[in-house]
């Protein structure tokens, strides 16, 4: 999942590496409100529809989840049959000390790309 604002070559490289971890890449694209809350200022620069289309246009993307929850849940992982949760090295600030990927880490399916 991510904001995917101003889609660029670094995003493509991440998606390529994430896609190599499985057989289908499902990418979460957060809402404008969530991106603004966590990145602040005037972000995102592109609206959610533009960001979704940018991610979908990438050949490594299988499909997108529009406005996924900030905190990944066991229920969502099970419902979408998610085997690996890949995350890049960029960390958005949280409003609290909770880890958005805590459940994925506990399940042993979290991977840093």
CORLINRA-V128794 format. One record per residue. N is the residue number from 1. RES is the residue in one small letter. PHI is phi in whole degrees, 0 to 359 (999 if undefined). PSI is psi in whole degrees, 0 to 359 (none if undefined). NEAR is the number of other ideal C-beta (glycine too) atoms within 10 Angstrom. Layout:
BEGIN
n = <N,N>
res = <RES,RES>
phi = <PHI,PHI>
psi = <PSI,PSI>
near = <NEAR,NEAR>
END
This chain:
BEGIN
n = <1,2,3,4,5,6,7,8,9,10,11,12,13,14,15,16,17,18,19,20,21,22,23,24,25,26,27,28,29,30,31,32,33,34,35,36,37,38,39,40,41,42,43,44,45,46,47,48,49,50,51,52,53,54,55,56,57,58,59,60,61,62,63,64,65,66,67,68,69,70,71,72,73,74,75,76,77,78,79,80,81,82,83,84,85,86,87,88,89,90,91,92,93,94,95,96,97,98,99,100,101,102,103,104,105,106,107,108,109,110,111,112,113>
res = <x,x,x,x,x,x,x,x,x,x,x,x,x,x,x,x,x,x,x,x,x,x,x,x,x,x,x,x,x,x,x,x,x,x,x,x,x,x,x,x,x,x,x,x,x,x,x,x,x,x,x,x,x,x,x,x,x,x,x,x,x,x,x,x,x,x,x,x,x,x,x,x,x,x,x,x,x,x,x,x,x,x,x,x,x,x,x,x,x,x,x,x,x,x,x,x,x,x,x,x,x,x,x,x,x,x,x,x,x,x,x,x,x>
phi = <999,175,274,56,281,50,314,216,301,295,296,299,298,298,297,299,293,294,297,291,279,205,252,205,256,254,243,276,238,290,293,302,296,292,299,297,297,266,256,73,49,253,268,281,283,264,283,301,299,295,292,298,297,297,293,297,289,285,296,276,276,274,195,237,252,275,58,291,294,295,258,296,248,301,297,292,301,292,297,262,55,278,258,220,248,259,221,281,271,283,246,279,288,260,282,220,268,288,268,300,252,305,296,298,296,298,279,75,245,273,221,268,251>
psi = <162,181,322,37,141,59,130,181,328,322,316,317,318,312,323,313,321,319,328,345,349,195,356,128,116,123,126,135,111,154,164,318,319,315,315,319,323,334,339,195,232,27,149,156,322,145,171,318,318,320,321,313,323,315,316,329,343,129,342,345,129,315,170,154,117,127,58,161,148,321,111,135,158,322,317,318,315,315,325,4,48,126,332,137,111,139,143,188,349,129,120,150,143,154,346,187,6,147,119,339,17,314,315,321,315,325,352,25,10,137,133,129,none>
near = <21,19,24,25,20,13,17,10,7,10,20,17,13,21,23,14,14,21,19,11,14,14,7,11,20,16,24,20,25,26,17,17,11,19,23,15,16,17,15,10,6,7,15,20,12,18,12,19,11,15,25,18,13,19,22,13,10,17,8,17,19,12,11,19,16,12,16,21,14,17,14,24,12,11,10,15,16,10,9,13,8,17,12,13,20,22,18,15,7,9,9,15,8,13,8,6,5,10,14,18,19,12,18,21,12,11,16,7,17,17,15,8,16>
END
